[in-house]
Amino acid sequence: MVWRCRGLRWPGGGDGPVLVWEGGRSGAVGYGREIGFRVVGERRCTGARGNPCPVGAVVGGRGTGGRCAECARLDRLHSVAADGVPDDARVFRVYLAWFGAGMVKVGITAEERGDARLREQGAVAYTWLGRGPLMAARRTEEVLGGALGVPDRIPYAAKRVARVGLPGEQERAAEVMALYRRAAGVPGWAETLERVPPRVVDHAGLFGLGGVDGLDGVVRELVDGGALVGTVAAAAGPDLHLVVPDGRRIVLDTRLITGWGLARYEGEPLTVPVAPVPRGVQGGLF
């Protein structure tokens, strides 16, 4: 039997990650458990905004979006992150997200989503800064990003490296709080944005990052007939940290799974292409 995965999701309520499959099936990803699969056939576009791709287009194996050009365009057309919905009437929150020592970003998310966006990005710790209308939140995000010298986007490659050898929880909280205080003193916040008192939330336990003691490689892409099996050490954002049978510690970005048919693992334990971790990724950001 062949299944098509829709990716990794982070339910609310402090629950761990789940893999979601076409047809509505889902399964919890337990740390310390083995997962494995064999890739079958071609990778097909996953569609846009919950709708299937009208032509079932074949897409490349290395893209994390899993969409053809037209479906990707339609998805971005209704994206708040791409300013596709400037008149969105929901309340939005501005946040500071911490991914590793010296690796912080400022961003916004709809208040109704809670901290789902932070878990989806793999934020190890975060605090809210303010809440209000979309354009006020967007303006404040830009003002704070410029004043603090922090980006609104951090590559996943850098986040993966930063998770290895994290400082302690108190050190993480202290860094976030220091940035909160700096942000609070920045002039130019939008007048309609209500400031939110600081409260650092730490996701290291939820992500299982105590089990991440190294990183030897990253799955580059899936290929027809390729196989992967490993023990789940941790998960953060879309990433699964796995220990494969030969002892290597690798990351599978589950966005690479979407659109592929997956079947029960058989044969060789690791035949998908794995790339070494680029040197100097973290230091090249700042």
N, C-alpha and C positions, 0 to 999 in steps of 0.2 A: 504494500500500500504506500502511496506517495502523498505527502502533505505539503502544503505551501504555507510558509511562516510569514506572519505579518510584522514580526519584530518583537523586541523586548519592551515591556510596559512596567510602570511603577504604580501600582494601585495606592490609594490613600490609606490613612489609618496606620501608617508605620509598617505596612506589610512589605515583604521582600519582592523581588522582581518576578514576573511571569512571562513566559513566551506565549504569544497569541498566534493562533492559526486561522486560516480561512475557514469559514463556516461557524466561527464563534467559539471554537474549542480553545482552552488555555491550560497551561500547566505551570506550577510554581518551579522556580529554579532554586534548588536547595544547595547551600554551600557544603562542600564535602561530598557531593554526589557526582557520579559520572554521567556525562552526556555524550552522545555520539550520533552521527548520521552519515549518509552517503548521498551525494548530489546527483540528481537525475534530470536529464534533458536540457532545455534552454531556459534562460532567465527571461521572464516576461514582465512587462511593465505592470506596476501595481495600481495604476490609475491615479485619480485625483479627487480629494475631498470626499472620500468614501465611495466613489463611483468607479467601476472597472474601466480600463483603457478600451476605447471603442474598437481598436484594431488589434489588441493583444500584441503590441509591438515587442520585438526582441530587443533587450537592452544589454549593455556591456557588464562584465562581471566586477569591475573595480569601482563603479559608481555607488556611493552610499545612498543616493536617493532612490534608486530602483525604478525610475520613471523615464519614459520617453520625453523628448523635448516639448511636445505639446501638452502632455499631462503635467510636466514640471512647471510650465508657464501658467496653466490654470490653477495649480496649487499655490503658486506665489501671488497670483492675482487677488486672492482672498486672505493673504497672510498679513497679520499685524506687524510681524517682524520686518516685512518688506514694505511697510506703509501702504499696504493694499486696501486697508479699510480705515481711512482717516476719520470717518464719522462714527466709529464704534462707540456706542453709548455706555458700555460697561465701565465699572471702576477698575483702575489699573494700579499696580504697586511697583515701586522702584526698589531695587535690591542691590546689595553688594554680595557677590559670590566669591568664595575662596576655594582654590583648587590645589594649592601647594604653596610653599614658602615663596613669597613675593609674587604670587600668581593670582591676581584678583581682577574681576570684571564688574562693571555696573550694567544693569539691564532692567527690563520691565516685563511684567506678566499680568494677565487678567486676574483680579482678586478672587474671582470665583474658582479659579484653578488651584488655590492654595499654594503649596510649595511643589506641585507636580513638575513645574518647569525646572526648578532647581535640581530635583532628582534626575530628570531626563538629561540634564547637562552634565551630571556627575559632580555637582558642587559638593565638596567635602564639608563646608560650613558656609553659613550665610546669615545675614540680618536684613530686615526690611528697613527702608529709609523713609518712604512716604507713600501716600495713596491719593488718587484723584482721577480726573478725566484723562483720556488717552493722550491728548496733545500736551497737557501739563506734565504728565509723566515722561513723555518723549523729550520735551524740552529740558526737563531737569536731568534726565539721563545724559543728554549731550553736554550740559553745563558741568555736571560732576565728573564725567569722564575726562573732559579737557582739563579741568582744574586739578584733579587728582593724578592725572597722567596714567589712567588705567584704560584698557580697551573695552569695547562692547562685545568682543568676540575673542575666544582663545582656541587655537587648533586642538583637536582631540589628541593629536600626536604628542603635544606638550603636556596635556593633562595626564596621559598614561605614564609618562616618565615621572611626573611630579608625585604620583601616588606611592612611589616606592620610597621607603624611608621617611615617612611623614613625621613632622614634629608632633609633640604631644598635644592633647586636647586643649590644655590651658594656653599653650603657646599659640595654637590656632585661634582660639577665642580672643586672645590679646591682640593679635594682628588685625582681626576683623574690627574689634572695638576701636583700635587706634585709627583705622580708616573711617569708621563711622564718625568719630569726633572731628576729623579733618573735614569730612563731607558736611557736617552740620555747620561748620564755619564758613563754607563757601557761599558768597553772594550770588544772587541770580536764580534761586529756586523759583519755579512758577508759583504765583500767588495763590492759585487754586489748588495747590498740592498740600495736603495735610501731612505734617511730619509724624512719623511713627517712632516711638521710643525703641532703643536698641534691645534686641534679644537674640543672642547667637544660638543658632540651631546647628548641631553637628551630626553629619550623616555617616561618619566613619564606621560606626557599629552597624548601621543599617546596610551599608555597602559590603561589610565583611572585610574591610581593608587591613585588619590585623593579619590576614592570611596572605597579603601581598609582600613578599620578601625579595622580589627581583623581577626583571622583565628581559626575556631573551629574544622575543620576536613578536611580530604582528601578522595575522593572516592577511595576505595581500588581496586575495580574491577567491571566490569559489569557482570551480570548473566542473563540467559534466564528468561524472565518475569519481570525482574527488571524495575523500573521506576524512573525517575529523572525529577524534574521540579524546576526552580529557576529563579531569576532575575539576569541578568548579571551585576556585579558591575565593573569588569575590566577584562583585558586579558593581558598575558605576556608570550612570548614564546608559548608553547603548552597549557598553563594553562588558564582555565576560572575560575574567582572568582565569585561565585554565592551566593545569599542570598536565602535560601530555605524557604518555607512557615512557618516553626516553628521559624524563625528568626536566625537560625544558619548560619554562614558564612563558606562556604566550597569551596574547589578547585576541579575541574574536570580536570585531565590531559587528553586532547583530544586524546593523543596517545592510550589511553585505548579503544577508540571508534572504531578504525580501525578494519575492518574485521567482525564487528557485523551488523546484520540487525536491523534497527531501524524503529519503527512505531509511529503513533500519540499517544501522551500520553493519558492514560485513567486510572482511579482508584486512588490508593494511590499516594501521591505526592513524596515520597522518600522511595524506597524499595531496592535500591542498597546498598551494604555494604560501610559504611563510617568509616574510622579509625581516631582516635584522632591524633592531631599533636604531634609528638615525642618531648619530652622535651630535651632541651640542644642541639638541632641539630646545631644551628648556632655556639654556643660556642665550639663545638667539632671539628670545622674545623681547628682552628689555635692554 
